[in-house]
Amino acid sequence: MENLGDRMTLNRRTFIAACAAFAAATRPGQAYNELVSHEAPFSVDWLRAEAERLSQSRFQPAPMVPEAWRNLSYDEARLIWFRSDRAIWHDEPRPLQLDLFAAGHLNERPVEVNLVVDGTAKTLAFDRALFDATDKFPDPPIDATMGYSGIRLRTPLDKPEIFREFMVFQGASYFRAIGNGQIYGLSARGLALRTGDEGGEEFPTFSRFYVEAADPGDTTFVVHALLDGPSVTGAYSFEITPGLPTRVGVTATLFPRVDLDHVGLAPLTSMFLFDETNRHRFDDFRPAVHDSDGLLMLNGNGERLWRPLANPRTLEFSSFVDSDPKGFGLMQRTRDPEAFADLEAKYEARPSLWITPRGDWGEGAVRLVEIPADKEIYDNTVAYWRPRDVLAAGQRFDFAYDMAWGDDPAGVPDVARVINTRIGKGFDQVRVVCAIDFEDHPALAGDPDTITLYVNDGRGLLSPGILQRNPGTGGLRASFSFDPEGAGEIEMRVQLLRDGLPLSEVWLYRWTT
């Protein structure tokens, strides 16, 4: 499980500046200049040079915030919140406003927040008066180490006068975004290092943020970040266009401190507890609980692959070897509220996230890590691109990709999607039945007998497949069974074809006891 408590970040501000900001008479609509503790020229070239400079020396984490703030419980940390009427740029005619999070609880080391205005980076000192709290909040003392843990972006999405949040950066290199009308679900990261390795995973941190001031009329917003950690530094830029989907263009430059033999580019993290593939393991009133239900891939050959997610009993790794992938992402295809029956969590409104690499990413694999979980509070699914080659220490590595936070991606082959997978005991309560529903797609019209059902596991354990029209969906259902006794682990592959040409995406699944 990912250690979300490892929040090594950087925050360089003096005690005098922090105390001065705290003592200032903050009022609604306070100008951000009252918070500025330092100014310096800023450019992307400078940020890359700064990352390279840091990579040439040993990693130095920021000091922790005061112990009383670190010791806040989860419930206590929820008793303090940022006042939106004191948002950065609240009193200026700009289409972007910025909220701040106080460090503490899991976020033990603060990050540095800078505003970029006319080519100048303005560092913000911590100000307790930006936050409101209930009378039950312990209100720990503040010293020079106190700071912010992250940032939240807001813009008018539905009504010109109402600024709504659409993206958050907080914790290590984690960030989340939503499409218009959605709610937060899965997360992304700047970089993953050694995920699932026996020696433990490393979590480099976005230690400094540089948020560009938006001009009136702007619809795309820019955030830069400095990545720092024991093994690597990096310079990141995010070009963010909120909407449905919310689009994020990512460009990054890495400077490894050590040879990196297990790197995850464009890493995604989500939660999958159960659905109709493993419903029998959970005594719950809801039929499904997940932020994402499958991994979608478009490989270098243009083949569209769908791998339903699993919540295994033991840690599982899957690698989908490829060259120059066209895209991959964790999807939330289930959009029917009754499929979840959860009026509070609203899992049907969680975003899908699709990654489109820019340029050629070479040889490697889309890697899927599935971690056993017994509660929905755990993010137990990780997906990323793992390059085959080592990223050598002392070298520079550039990569870029586009993100779409919303629904199913555009620009993928138009074939029939898998809309549900059911797995469980059959009538005899001995054999396991797999039923795969494909959507009602024009390619599947007509007599199912004209369509070839390809079912294979490489071991001959699966029964011949049956293809039938499903009156409930209008599409086709493919089903087969197998004897689980002694089967151990089964890698299954299913696809619909006509005259050798694909009519559906490829369904992949690993069944384990």
BADRENKE-93655 format. One line per 2 residues: number of its first residue (from 0); for each residue z, y, x of N, C-alpha, C. Coordinates in steps of 0.1 Angstrom, whole numbers. Layout:
N
NUM) Z,Y,X,Z,Y,X,Z,Y,X; ...
REM end
This chain:
513
0) 0,-12,8,0,0,0,0,12,9; -7,22,5,-8,34,12,5,42,12
2) 9,46,24,21,54,25,19,68,22; 20,72,10,18,86,6,28,95,10
4) 39,90,16,50,98,21,47,104,35; 36,99,41,33,104,55,25,117,53
6) 32,128,54,25,141,52,26,150,64; 20,145,75,21,153,88,11,164,87
8) 16,177,86,7,188,84,11,199,93; 3,210,94,6,220,103,8,233,96
10) 18,241,100,21,254,94,27,263,104; 20,273,109,24,282,120,27,296,114
12) 39,299,111,43,312,107,57,315,112; 60,327,115,73,331,121,84,332,111
14) 96,332,116,107,333,107,108,347,101; 104,357,109,105,371,104,95,373,92
16) 82,367,94,72,369,83,77,362,71; 83,350,72,87,342,61,98,349,53
18) 108,355,61,119,362,54,114,374,48; 105,381,54,99,394,48,92,391,35
20) 84,380,35,77,377,23,87,373,12; 97,365,15,107,361,5,114,373,-1
22) 117,382,8,125,394,3,116,404,-5; 103,403,-4,95,413,-10,96,412,-25
24) 95,423,-32,97,423,-47,84,419,-53; 83,405,-55,71,400,-61,70,402,-76
26) 59,405,-81,57,408,-95,44,402,-100; 43,400,-113,30,394,-118,18,402,-113
28) 8,395,-109,-4,401,-104,-2,407,-90; 8,402,-82,11,407,-69,-2,406,-60
30) -5,416,-53,-17,415,-44,-13,405,-33; -23,397,-29,-21,386,-19,-18,392,-6
32) -22,405,-3,-20,411,10,-5,412,13; 4,412,3,18,413,5,23,400,11
34) 16,389,10,20,376,15,14,373,29; 5,381,34,-2,378,46,7,380,58
36) 8,370,66,16,370,78,8,371,91; -5,369,90,-13,369,102,-28,370,98
38) -36,376,106,-51,377,104,-58,374,117; -70,367,115,-78,364,126,-92,362,121
40) -103,364,130,-116,361,126,-118,347,123; -127,344,113,-130,330,109,-145,327,108
42) -149,315,112,-163,310,110,-162,295,111; -172,289,106,-173,274,106,-174,270,121
44) -182,277,129,-183,274,143,-169,275,150; -161,285,146,-148,286,152,-139,274,148
46) -140,270,135,-132,258,130,-136,246,138; -148,243,140,-152,232,148,-147,232,162
48) -148,244,168,-143,246,182,-128,244,182; -120,248,172,-106,246,171,-103,232,170
50) -110,224,162,-108,210,161,-111,203,174; -121,207,181,-124,201,194,-113,204,204
52) -108,217,204,-98,221,213,-85,212,211; -81,210,198,-69,203,195,-71,188,199
54) -83,183,198,-86,169,202,-83,166,217; -83,176,225,-82,174,239,-67,174,244
56) -58,175,234,-44,173,237,-37,164,227; -25,161,230,-18,151,221,-14,158,208
58) -15,150,197,-12,155,184,3,160,183; 4,172,177,17,178,175,19,181,160
60) 26,173,153,29,176,139,37,188,137; 35,194,125,44,206,122,58,201,120
62) 68,210,122,81,207,119,83,205,104; 93,196,100,96,193,86,102,205,80
64) 100,206,66,107,217,59,122,213,58; 130,223,53,145,220,53,148,207,46
66) 158,201,51,162,187,47,165,187,32; 171,198,26,174,198,12,162,197,4
68) 151,203,9,138,203,1,132,189,3; 133,183,14,128,169,16,135,159,8
70) 148,162,5,156,152,-3,155,154,-18; 147,163,-22,145,164,-37,140,151,-43
72) 146,147,-54,141,135,-61,128,139,-68; 121,129,-73,109,131,-80,111,140,-92
74) 122,137,-100,125,145,-112,129,159,-108; 136,161,-97,140,174,-93,128,183,-88
76) 119,176,-81,107,183,-77,98,188,-88; 99,182,-100,92,186,-112,98,198,-119
78) 110,202,-114,116,213,-121,112,227,-115; 103,227,-105,98,239,-100,83,239,-100
80) 77,250,-104,62,250,-106,57,264,-102; 44,265,-99,38,277,-95,35,286,-108
82) 37,299,-107,35,308,-118,20,312,-118; 13,308,-128,-2,311,-128,-4,326,-129
84) 5,334,-135,3,348,-135,5,355,-122; 9,347,-112,10,352,-98,-1,345,-89
86) -11,339,-95,-21,332,-87,-28,342,-77; -33,337,-66,-40,344,-57,-53,349,-64
88) -56,362,-62,-68,368,-68,-67,370,-84; -55,369,-89,-52,370,-103,-57,384,-108
90) -54,394,-100,-57,408,-104,-70,413,-99; -79,404,-94,-92,409,-89,-103,402,-98
92) -114,409,-99,-125,403,-108,-133,392,-101; -126,382,-97,-132,371,-90,-132,358,-99
94) -142,350,-98,-142,338,-107,-134,326,-101; -127,328,-90,-118,317,-85,-104,323,-83
96) -94,315,-88,-80,318,-86,-74,306,-79; -63,308,-71,-57,298,-63,-42,297,-66
98) -38,285,-69,-24,282,-71,-19,275,-58; -6,275,-56,0,269,-44,11,260,-48
100) 14,249,-40,24,240,-43,35,242,-32; 48,241,-36,59,242,-27,60,228,-20
102) 63,228,-7,65,216,0,79,210,-4; 81,197,0,93,191,-4,90,177,-10
104) 101,169,-13,100,156,-18,91,148,-9; 79,143,-14,71,135,-5,63,143,5
106) 62,156,3,54,164,12,64,171,21; 67,164,32,78,168,41,74,179,51
108) 61,180,54,56,189,64,46,199,57; 48,212,59,39,221,51,25,222,58
110) 16,227,50,3,230,54,1,245,55; -8,249,63,-11,264,64,-22,267,55
112) -20,278,47,-30,282,37,-35,296,41; -49,297,43,-55,309,47,-65,313,36
114) -67,326,34,-77,331,26,-88,337,35; -100,335,32,-111,340,40,-118,351,32
116) -116,364,37,-122,375,31,-130,383,41; -143,385,39,-152,392,48,-150,387,62
118) -150,374,64,-150,368,77,-137,369,84; -126,372,77,-113,372,83,-104,362,75
120) -97,354,83,-87,345,78,-74,351,77; -68,351,65,-55,357,63,-45,346,59
122) -35,344,68,-25,334,66,-14,338,56; -11,329,47,-1,333,37,12,327,41
124) 22,336,41,36,332,43,42,326,30; 52,318,31,58,312,19,66,323,12
126) 65,322,-2,73,331,-10,78,324,-22; 91,322,-22,98,315,-34,95,322,-47
128) 93,335,-47,92,342,-59,78,339,-66; 70,332,-60,57,327,-66,60,316,-76
130) 71,310,-76,74,298,-83,85,301,-94; 84,294,-105,94,294,-115,101,281,-115
132) 113,280,-121,120,267,-121,130,268,-133; 135,256,-137,145,255,-147,159,258,-141
134) 169,260,-149,182,263,-144,189,250,-138; 182,239,-139,187,226,-133,181,224,-119
136) 172,232,-115,166,230,-102,177,234,-91; 179,226,-81,189,229,-71,187,241,-63
138) 174,245,-62,170,257,-54,176,257,-40; 171,247,-32,176,246,-18,173,259,-10
140) 180,261,1,178,272,10,165,272,17; 160,283,21,147,284,28,149,289,42
142) 142,283,52,141,289,65,127,290,70; 125,292,83,112,294,88,102,282,87
144) 108,270,85,100,259,84,94,257,70; 99,264,60,94,261,46,80,266,44
146) 73,259,36,59,263,34,53,256,22; 40,256,21,33,251,10,28,236,13
148) 26,229,2,21,215,4,7,213,0; 1,223,-6,-13,221,-10,-18,232,-19
150) -30,231,-24,-36,242,-32,-43,236,-44; -44,245,-55,-51,241,-67,-61,252,-70
152) -73,248,-74,-84,257,-77,-86,259,-92; -88,271,-97,-90,274,-111,-102,283,-113
154) -109,281,-124,-120,290,-127,-122,289,-142; -129,299,-149,-132,298,-163,-142,286,-165
156) -138,276,-173,-147,265,-176,-152,266,-191; -143,269,-200,-147,269,-214,-148,283,-220
158) -138,292,-216,-138,305,-221,-136,315,-209; -143,326,-209,-143,335,-198,-129,340,-193
160) -120,341,-203,-107,347,-199,-97,336,-196; -100,323,-197,-90,313,-194,-94,305,-181
162) -86,306,-171,-89,299,-158,-82,285,-159; -91,275,-158,-86,261,-159,-87,254,-145
164) -78,245,-142,-79,239,-129,-90,228,-129; -96,226,-117,-106,216,-116,-105,208,-103
166) -97,212,-94,-96,205,-81,-82,208,-74; -77,198,-68,-64,199,-61,-65,193,-47
168) -60,199,-37,-59,193,-23,-44,193,-21; -38,180,-19,-24,179,-16,-21,165,-10
170) -14,165,1,-9,152,7,-19,146,16; -16,145,29,-24,140,39,-38,146,38
172) -49,138,37,-62,144,34,-67,141,20; -58,139,11,-61,136,-3,-66,148,-11
174) -76,146,-20,-79,156,-29,-85,150,-42; -84,157,-53,-89,152,-66,-96,163,-73
176) -106,159,-81,-114,168,-89,-116,161,-103; -120,170,-112,-124,164,-126,-137,171,-130
178) -144,164,-139,-155,170,-146,-149,177,-158; -156,187,-163,-152,195,-174,-148,186,-186
180) -136,188,-191,-132,180,-203,-124,167,-199; -124,164,-186,-117,152,-181,-103,155,-176
182) -95,144,-173,-82,146,-167,-82,138,-154; -72,142,-145,-72,136,-132,-70,121,-132
184) -77,114,-123,-75,100,-122,-76,96,-107; -87,91,-103,-88,86,-89,-88,98,-79
186) -85,95,-66,-85,105,-56,-95,101,-45; -98,112,-37,-106,110,-25,-98,114,-13
188) -103,111,-1,-97,115,11,-107,120,21; -103,128,31,-112,132,41,-116,121,50
190) -107,112,53,-110,101,63,-99,90,61; -104,78,63,-94,66,63,-95,60,76
192) -84,56,81,-83,49,95,-75,36,94; -81,25,97,-75,12,98,-69,8,85
194) -75,10,74,-70,6,61,-69,-9,60; -57,-14,57,-54,-28,56,-52,-35,69
196) -53,-29,81,-51,-36,93,-37,-40,95; -34,-50,103,-21,-55,105,-12,-45,112
198) -18,-37,121,-11,-27,128,-7,-15,120; -11,-14,107,-8,-3,99,-19,8,98
200) -19,15,87,-29,25,85,-24,39,90; -33,47,95,-30,61,99,-35,70,89
202) -27,81,86,-31,91,76,-33,104,82; -44,108,88,-46,121,93,-45,131,81
204) -42,144,85,-38,154,75,-48,166,75; -51,171,64,-56,185,63,-45,194,65
206) -44,199,78,-32,207,82,-34,222,79; -46,226,78,-49,240,75,-60,241,65
208) -59,250,55,-69,253,46,-74,267,47; -87,269,45,-93,282,46,-102,283,33
210) -97,291,23,-103,292,10,-111,306,10; -124,305,8,-132,317,8,-131,324,-6
212) -129,337,-5,-128,345,-17,-142,345,-24; -142,343,-37,-154,342,-44,-158,356,-49
214) -171,359,-50,-176,371,-55,-179,370,-70; -179,381,-77,-182,380,-91,-196,374,-93
216) -197,364,-103,-209,357,-105,-211,344,-98; -202,342,-88,-203,329,-81,-199,317,-90
218) -207,306,-88,-203,294,-95,-200,282,-86; -203,285,-73,-199,275,-63,-189,281,-53
220) -179,274,-51,-167,279,-43,-166,270,-30; -161,277,-19,-160,270,-6,-146,270,-1
222) -142,258,3,-130,255,10,-132,248,23; -126,253,34,-127,246,47,-113,240,50
224) -113,230,58,-100,224,62,-101,218,76; -90,219,83,-88,214,96,-81,200,95
226) -87,190,100,-81,176,99,-74,174,113; -62,168,112,-55,166,125,-46,153,123
228) -46,145,133,-37,133,133,-37,127,147; -28,117,149,-27,111,162,-40,106,169
230) -50,102,160,-62,96,166,-74,104,165; -74,115,157,-86,122,155,-83,136,150
232) -93,146,153,-93,159,146,-106,160,139; -107,170,131,-120,173,124,-121,186,117
234) -133,190,114,-135,203,107,-143,199,95; -138,203,83,-145,199,70,-148,212,62
236) -159,211,55,-163,222,46,-166,215,32; -161,221,21,-164,216,8,-170,227,0
238) -183,225,-5,-189,234,-14,-188,228,-28; -181,235,-37,-176,229,-49,-182,237,-61
240) -189,229,-70,-195,235,-82,-189,228,-94; -179,234,-101,-173,227,-112,-182,226,-124
242) -180,216,-132,-188,214,-144,-187,199,-148; -197,194,-155,-198,179,-158,-211,174,-153
244) -212,168,-141,-201,165,-132,-197,177,-124; -185,177,-118,-181,186,-108,-187,181,-95
246) -195,189,-88,-202,185,-76,-195,191,-64; -194,182,-54,-187,187,-41,-196,182,-30
248) -201,192,-22,-209,188,-10,-199,189,2; -199,178,10,-189,177,21,-197,176,34
250) -194,185,43,-199,183,57,-187,183,66; -188,174,76,-176,171,85,-180,169,99
252) -172,173,108,-174,170,122,-161,164,128; -161,152,134,-150,146,139,-149,146,154
254) -137,147,160,-135,146,174,-124,136,177; -127,123,179,-117,113,181,-109,115,194
256) -96,113,193,-87,113,204,-87,100,211; -90,89,204,-90,76,209,-103,69,202
258) -107,58,208,-118,50,202,-114,46,188; -123,49,178,-120,45,164,-129,33,161
260) -123,22,159,-131,10,156,-130,6,142; -122,13,134,-121,10,119,-120,23,112
262) -131,29,109,-131,42,102,-137,41,88; -131,48,79,-136,48,65,-141,62,62
264) -154,63,60,-160,76,56,-161,77,41; -159,88,35,-159,91,21,-150,81,14
266) -137,80,18,-128,70,11,-124,75,-2; -123,65,-11,-119,67,-25,-107,58,-28
268) -97,63,-36,-85,56,-39,-83,56,-54; -80,45,-60,-78,44,-75,-68,34,-79
270) -66,33,-92,-57,23,-97,-64,14,-107; -61,1,-105,-66,-9,-115,-55,-19,-117
272) -49,-20,-129,-39,-29,-132,-44,-41,-139; -50,-39,-151,-55,-51,-158,-66,-46,-168
274) -74,-55,-172,-83,-54,-183,-86,-68,-189; -98,-71,-194,-101,-84,-200,-104,-94,-190
276) -104,-91,-177,-106,-101,-167,-92,-108,-163; -81,-101,-165,-68,-106,-161,-57,-103,-171
278) -61,-101,-183,-52,-96,-194,-40,-106,-195; -42,-119,-193,-32,-129,-195,-19,-127,-186
280) -21,-119,-175,-10,-118,-166,0,-106,-169; -3,-99,-180,5,-87,-183,9,-87,-198
282) 22,-86,-200,28,-85,-213,28,-70,-217; 18,-64,-223,17,-50,-225,10,-48,-238
284) 14,-37,-246,8,-35,-259,-7,-30,-257; -10,-25,-246,-23,-19,-243,-33,-30,-239
286) -46,-29,-243,-56,-39,-238,-61,-37,-224; -59,-25,-218,-64,-23,-205,-56,-11,-199
288) -55,-11,-186,-48,0,-179,-55,1,-165; -63,12,-164,-69,14,-151,-75,29,-151
290) -76,34,-138,-83,47,-136,-98,44,-133; -101,33,-128,-115,29,-125,-116,14,-128
292) -128,10,-133,-130,-4,-136,-140,-11,-128; -147,-4,-119,-157,-11,-111,-162,-3,-99
294) -167,-10,-89,-174,-4,-78,-189,-6,-80; -195,6,-80,-210,6,-81,-216,9,-68
296) -227,2,-64,-233,5,-51,-248,5,-53; -255,14,-46,-270,14,-45,-273,12,-30
298) -277,0,-26,-278,-3,-12,-291,2,-6; -292,0,7,-304,6,14,-317,1,9
300) -317,-11,2,-330,-17,-3,-332,-12,-17; -323,-3,-23,-325,1,-36,-320,-8,-47
302) -312,-18,-43,-306,-27,-52,-293,-22,-58; -292,-23,-71,-280,-17,-78,-270,-28,-80
304) -258,-27,-75,-247,-37,-75,-235,-32,-83; -230,-41,-91,-217,-38,-99,-207,-48,-96
306) -195,-44,-91,-184,-53,-88,-172,-49,-96; -169,-56,-107,-157,-52,-115,-145,-53,-105
308) -135,-44,-107,-123,-44,-99,-114,-55,-103; -105,-59,-94,-95,-69,-97,-82,-65,-92
310) -71,-71,-97,-58,-69,-92,-53,-82,-87; -56,-86,-75,-54,-99,-70,-39,-102,-68
312) -36,-115,-66,-22,-119,-63,-19,-117,-49; -29,-116,-40,-27,-114,-26,-37,-103,-21
314) -34,-97,-10,-43,-86,-5,-57,-92,-3; -67,-85,-8,-81,-90,-7,-90,-79,-1
316) -99,-83,8,-109,-74,14,-123,-79,10; -132,-70,7,-146,-74,5,-155,-64,12
318) -165,-69,19,-174,-61,27,-188,-63,22; -195,-53,18,-209,-54,14,-217,-48,25
320) -222,-57,33,-230,-52,45,-243,-46,41; -246,-35,48,-258,-27,44,-262,-18,56
322) -274,-12,54,-279,-3,63,-284,9,56; -280,21,59,-284,34,53,-282,33,38
324) -270,32,33,-267,31,19,-272,43,11; -276,41,-1,-281,52,-9,-269,58,-18
326) -259,50,-20,-247,56,-27,-237,45,-31; -225,49,-34,-215,40,-38,-204,49,-45
328) -196,42,-53,-185,49,-60,-177,41,-69; -165,46,-72,-156,39,-82,-158,45,-95
330) -162,37,-105,-166,42,-118,-155,38,-129; -154,47,-139,-146,44,-151,-156,44,-162
332) -162,32,-165,-172,31,-175,-167,30,-189; -155,25,-190,-149,24,-204,-145,37,-209
334) -151,42,-220,-149,55,-226,-143,55,-240; -141,43,-245,-136,41,-259,-121,42,-258
336) -114,52,-265,-100,53,-265,-93,40,-269; -99,33,-279,-93,21,-284,-93,9,-273
338) -101,11,-263,-101,1,-252,-88,1,-244; -81,13,-245,-69,15,-238,-57,16,-247
340) -59,22,-259,-48,24,-269,-36,31,-263; -38,40,-254,-28,48,-248,-30,63,-251
342) -22,68,-260,-25,82,-265,-19,92,-255; -12,88,-245,-6,97,-235,-14,97,-222
344) -17,85,-217,-24,84,-204,-38,88,-205; -45,85,-216,-59,88,-219,-68,84,-207
346) -67,71,-204,-75,65,-193,-90,67,-196; -94,68,-208,-108,69,-211,-114,82,-206
348) -105,92,-203,-109,105,-199,-109,107,-184; -106,96,-176,-106,97,-162,-120,98,-156
350) -122,105,-145,-135,106,-139,-140,94,-131; -153,92,-131,-159,84,-121,-162,92,-109
352) -164,86,-98,-168,94,-86,-179,87,-78; -190,93,-76,-202,88,-70,-204,95,-57
354) -206,88,-46,-209,93,-33,-224,91,-29; -231,102,-25,-244,101,-20,-245,105,-6
356) -247,96,4,-248,100,18,-260,110,20; -258,119,29,-269,128,34,-274,122,47
358) -287,120,48,-292,114,60,-290,99,61; -292,94,73,-291,80,75,-277,77,81
360) -269,68,74,-256,64,79,-256,52,88; -268,46,90,-269,35,99,-264,22,93
362) -260,13,102,-255,0,98,-240,0,96; -235,-8,87,-221,-8,84,-219,-16,71
364) -209,-12,63,-206,-19,51,-198,-10,42; -200,-12,29,-191,-6,19,-179,-16,18
366) -168,-11,20,-156,-20,21,-147,-17,9; -142,-28,3,-134,-27,-9,-120,-34,-5
368) -110,-27,-7,-96,-32,-5,-89,-32,-18; -84,-44,-22,-77,-46,-34,-63,-51,-32
370) -53,-43,-36,-39,-46,-33,-31,-50,-45; -24,-61,-45,-16,-65,-57,-7,-54,-62
372) -6,-52,-75,2,-42,-81,8,-47,-94; 20,-43,-97,26,-47,-110,29,-35,-119
374) 26,-23,-114,28,-11,-122,17,-2,-120; 14,7,-130,3,16,-130,5,28,-121
376) 17,29,-116,20,41,-108,14,39,-94; 9,27,-90,4,25,-77,-11,26,-76
378) -16,33,-67,-30,33,-64,-33,21,-55; -39,11,-60,-41,-2,-53,-55,-6,-50
380) -64,4,-51,-78,1,-48,-84,12,-39; -90,7,-28,-96,16,-19,-111,12,-16
382) -120,22,-16,-134,19,-12,-139,30,-3; -147,26,7,-152,35,17,-164,29,25
384) -171,37,32,-181,32,41,-175,30,55; -177,18,60,-172,15,74,-184,14,83
386) -186,24,92,-197,22,102,-195,10,111; -206,4,115,-205,-8,124,-200,-4,138
388) -205,8,143,-203,12,156,-189,19,158; -184,18,169,-171,25,173,-174,40,175
390) -165,48,170,-166,63,172,-158,65,185; -165,68,196,-158,68,209,-150,81,211
392) -139,80,218,-131,91,221,-138,102,229; -136,114,227,-142,125,234,-156,129,230
394) -161,122,220,-175,125,215,-174,132,201; -185,138,198,-185,146,185,-194,137,175
396) -189,136,163,-196,129,152,-197,137,140; -209,139,135,-212,147,123,-217,138,112
398) -212,141,100,-217,134,88,-215,143,76; -223,139,65,-222,147,53,-226,139,41
400) -221,143,29,-223,135,17,-221,144,5; -225,140,-6,-223,147,-19,-215,138,-28
402) -206,145,-36,-198,138,-45,-201,143,-59; -201,134,-69,-202,138,-83,-190,132,-91
404) -181,141,-95,-169,137,-103,-173,139,-118; -175,127,-125,-178,128,-139,-180,115,-145
406) -192,112,-149,-195,99,-156,-205,91,-147; -213,82,-152,-222,74,-144,-232,83,-137
408) -236,80,-125,-244,89,-117,-258,90,-121; -265,101,-118,-279,102,-120,-287,97,-108
410) -299,94,-110,-308,91,-98,-307,77,-93; -301,68,-101,-301,54,-97,-311,46,-106
412) -315,34,-101,-325,27,-109,-321,24,-123; -330,26,-132,-328,25,-147,-329,10,-151
414) -318,3,-149,-317,-11,-154,-305,-12,-162; -304,-24,-169,-292,-26,-178,-279,-26,-171
416) -269,-19,-175,-256,-18,-169,-247,-30,-175; -238,-34,-167,-227,-42,-172,-217,-33,-179
418) -214,-36,-192,-204,-28,-199,-191,-35,-201; -190,-48,-198,-177,-55,-199,-177,-68,-193
420) -166,-72,-187,-165,-86,-182,-152,-92,-187; -153,-104,-193,-142,-111,-198,-140,-124,-190
422) -128,-127,-186,-125,-140,-179,-113,-146,-185; -113,-159,-188,-101,-166,-193,-104,-180,-197
424) -94,-187,-201,-96,-201,-204,-105,-203,-217; -113,-213,-217,-121,-216,-228,-114,-224,-239
426) -122,-230,-248,-116,-238,-259,-108,-249,-255; -112,-256,-244,-104,-268,-240,-92,-264,-232
428) -90,-251,-229,-78,-246,-221,-78,-252,-207; -89,-257,-202,-90,-262,-189,-100,-254,-180
430) -112,-253,-185,-122,-246,-178,-121,-231,-180; -124,-223,-170,-124,-208,-170,-138,-204,-175
432) -138,-195,-184,-151,-189,-189,-152,-175,-185; -164,-171,-180,-168,-158,-177,-179,-153,-187
434) -176,-142,-193,-186,-136,-203,-189,-122,-198; -201,-119,-195,-206,-106,-190,-215,-100,-200
436) -211,-88,-205,-219,-81,-215,-227,-70,-208; -241,-71,-211,-250,-61,-206,-253,-51,-218
438) -255,-39,-214,-257,-29,-225,-270,-31,-232; -271,-25,-244,-284,-25,-252,-294,-16,-245
440) -303,-22,-237,-312,-15,-229,-326,-19,-233; -336,-10,-233,-350,-13,-236,-355,-25,-229
442) -351,-27,-216,-356,-38,-208,-352,-51,-214; -341,-52,-222,-335,-64,-227,-340,-67,-241
444) -349,-59,-247,-353,-61,-260,-361,-74,-262; -362,-79,-274,-370,-91,-276,-362,-104,-274
446) -369,-115,-273,-363,-128,-273,-356,-130,-259; -343,-134,-259,-336,-136,-246,-343,-148,-238
448) -350,-157,-245,-357,-168,-238,-367,-163,-228; -372,-151,-229,-382,-146,-220,-375,-140,-207
450) -362,-140,-207,-355,-134,-196,-348,-146,-188; -349,-144,-174,-343,-154,-165,-328,-150,-162
452) -319,-159,-165,-305,-156,-161,-302,-163,-148; -299,-155,-138,-296,-160,-125,-281,-161,-123
454) -275,-173,-121,-261,-175,-119,-259,-183,-107; -251,-178,-97,-250,-186,-85,-236,-183,-79
456) -230,-193,-72,-218,-191,-64,-219,-196,-50; -231,-202,-47,-233,-208,-34,-227,-221,-32
458) -219,-226,-41,-212,-239,-40,-215,-249,-51; -222,-244,-61,-225,-253,-73,-213,-256,-82
460) -204,-246,-82,-192,-248,-91,-194,-243,-105; -204,-235,-107,-206,-229,-120,-215,-237,-129
462) -212,-237,-142,-220,-243,-152,-233,-236,-153; -244,-242,-159,-256,-234,-162,-253,-222,-171
464) -259,-211,-169,-256,-199,-177,-262,-200,-191; -256,-193,-200,-261,-192,-214,-263,-177,-216
466) -275,-173,-222,-278,-159,-225,-280,-158,-240; -273,-149,-246,-273,-147,-260,-273,-132,-264
468) -279,-129,-275,-278,-115,-281,-263,-114,-286; -257,-102,-283,-244,-99,-287,-245,-90,-299
470) -242,-94,-311,-243,-85,-323,-233,-73,-322; -223,-75,-315,-213,-64,-314,-217,-52,-305
472) -226,-55,-295,-230,-44,-286,-245,-41,-287; -253,-51,-293,-267,-50,-293,-274,-54,-280
474) -266,-56,-270,-272,-60,-257,-271,-76,-256; -271,-80,-244,-271,-95,-241,-258,-98,-234
476) -253,-111,-237,-242,-116,-231,-246,-128,-222; -242,-128,-210,-243,-140,-201,-230,-147,-200
478) -229,-160,-201,-217,-167,-200,-219,-180,-192; -208,-184,-186,-208,-197,-178,-193,-201,-176
480) -191,-212,-171,-177,-217,-169,-176,-225,-156; -163,-227,-152,-161,-235,-140,-147,-241,-141
482) -145,-252,-134,-132,-259,-134,-124,-252,-122; -112,-246,-126,-105,-239,-115,-97,-248,-106
484) -95,-261,-110,-87,-270,-102,-94,-272,-88; -87,-267,-78,-92,-269,-64,-103,-259,-60
486) -106,-250,-69,-117,-241,-66,-114,-231,-55; -101,-227,-55,-96,-217,-45,-102,-203,-48
488) -112,-200,-41,-119,-187,-42,-134,-189,-45; -139,-181,-54,-153,-183,-58,-160,-169,-58
490) -170,-168,-50,-179,-155,-50,-190,-158,-60; -191,-150,-70,-201,-152,-81,-211,-140,-81
492) -223,-144,-84,-234,-134,-85,-243,-137,-98; -245,-127,-106,-253,-129,-118,-263,-117,-120
494) -275,-120,-124,-285,-109,-127,-295,-114,-137; -300,-105,-145,-311,-107,-154,-324,-103,-148
496) -334,-112,-149,-348,-109,-143,-359,-113,-153; -370,-107,-151,-382,-112,-158,-394,-111,-148
498) -400,-123,-146,-411,-124,-136,-406,-120,-122; -394,-122,-119,-389,-119,-106,-384,-105,-104
500) -386,-97,-114,-382,-83,-113,-368,-80,-120; -360,-72,-114,-346,-70,-120,-347,-62,-133
502) -340,-68,-143,-338,-61,-156,-324,-55,-157; -315,-60,-148,-301,-55,-149,-296,-53,-135
504) -285,-46,-134,-278,-45,-121,-273,-59,-117; -270,-61,-105,-264,-73,-100,-249,-73,-102
506) -244,-83,-109,-229,-85,-112,-224,-93,-101; -213,-88,-94,-206,-96,-84,-192,-97,-87
508) -185,-108,-84,-171,-109,-86,-165,-120,-77; -153,-117,-73,-146,-128,-65,-134,-132,-74
510) -135,-145,-78,-124,-151,-86,-115,-158,-76; -102,-156,-78,-92,-162,-70,-81,-168,-79
512) -74,-178,-74,-64,-185,-82,-52,-175,-83
REM end
